[in-house]
Amino acid sequence: MKDLFSVLIIEDDFRVADIHRQYVEKTAGFAVQYIAKSRREALDYLENSETIPDIFLLDLYIPDVEGMDLFWKIRHSYHEADIIIVTAEKEVKSIQEALRGGVFDYIVKPVGEERFSQTLLKYKEYWSILHSKKEMEQGDIDALFGFHRVPDSSARVDAALPKGIDSLTLDKIHRVFTTTEMDGITAVELSSELGISRSTARRYLEYLVSLKMVKTKLIYGTVGRPERRYIICETYEQNH
């Protein structure tokens, strides 16, 4: 698993760029490599840089750029990198062109921290699947391409879930429970495993406890408060 993904932000509004920088740096496993405020600055940096970023965060409204020109320049010249568009542009023509160009995600401004972090965590999982083996079965390919599909049934499932709980994260937590050899997991361990905050990890775990899918056990150590471990219930494991 790759430890750190580098991000190049191309955004002419320095205030927005700084907000996006903060979002990136709050997400475990990601770091901002550079911030460019124009097409020329971005291309000059890339031409003189020894390393190409893993991800471009690209705004479409840049003063010295016309339409999708910079997007296609990056796609053709730096095809080993992935592109996430973050823009106020909502015209279907631009969205369709971005999809045809293989954009990883298309986010409309203004974007909140949760949505921003969600796409980065999706990217991390996408990269992990892509580099997990030399050949893939159809199920692996379906999972990989699922990151670029318009949500259907999962969106309806998410609509029925409480606020702050989504099906994608629940699936990740289930995989952690079913693949770990430990006797349960703590919120701190889950936070580290998924790259999410401790409070988020605890919220999901307590949600599963409320559904009787997970149970808790207190482990008493020699010092400090007892440790709260979450253990998957057998009935839930058998049904999944």
SULQUINOR-V47754 format. One line per field, one symbol per residue. ss: DSSP state (H for helix, E for strand, L for the rest). phi: phi as a letter, one per 20 degrees, with the letter a starting at -180 (. if undefined). burial: I if it has 9 or more other C-alpha atoms within 8 Angstrom, else O. A space follows every 50 residues. Layout:
BEGIN
ss->???
phi->???
burial->???
END
This chain:
BEGIN
ss->LLLLEEEEEELLLHHHHHHHHHHHHHLLLEEEEEEELLHHHHHHHHHHLL LLLLEEEELLLLLLLLLLHHHHHHHHHLLLLEEEEEELLLLHHHHHHHHH LLLLEEEELLLLHHHHHHHHHHHHHHHHHHLLLLLLLHHHHHHHHHHHLL LLHHHHHHHHLLLLLLHHHHHHHHHHHHHLLLLLELHHHHHHHHLLLHHH HHHHHHHHHHLLLEEEEEELLLLLLLEEEEEELHHHHHHL
phi->.febdecdedbeefffgfffffgffeegncbeeacddbfffffffffdee ceffcdedeeedgecdlegfgfffffecffedcdecbefcfggfffffff enffbcdeffdefffffffffffffgffffdeaeccegfffffffffdef gcfffffffeeffnccfffffffffffedfefenbeffffgffemdffff gfffffffffemecddbedeeecnffeeddcffgffffec
burial->OOOOIIIIIIIIOOOOIOOIIOIIIOIOOIIIOOIIIIIOIIOOOOOOOO OOIIIIIIIIIIOOIOOIOIIIOIIOOOOOIIIIIIIIOOOOOIIOOIOO OOIIIIIIOOOOOOOIIOIIIIIOOIOIIOOOOOOOOOOIIOOIOOIOOO OOOOOOIIOOIOOOIOIOOIOIIOOIIOOOOOOIIIIOOIIOOOIIOIOI IIOIIOOIIOOOIIIIOOOOOOOOOOIIIIIIIOOIIOOO
END
